[in-house]
Amino acid sequence: MKRSSILEKRRQQVKPEARASVALSFRIVDRIREILEEKGLKQKDLAERLEERS
């Protein structure tokens, strides 16, 4: 896939700490999605369960 030179320049300006934070966020999201899939649940189900606890 060809990358946009403008986006690539901008990406290079992002601090490593910010990249690490975003990467961690994506790993968390991926894990939540895996767990939901294993349990046969949807994001809506999770939202409803969280709402019940608040």
Contacts in CASP RR format, 6 or more apart in sequence:
PFRMAT RR
TARGET T0000
AUTHOR 0000-0000-0000
METHOD contacts of the structure
MODEL  1
MKRSSILEKRRQQVKPEARASVALSFRIVDRIREILEEKGLKQKDLAERL
EERS
32 46 0 8 1.000
36 42 0 8 1.000
36 43 0 8 1.000
36 45 0 8 1.000
36 46 0 8 1.000
END
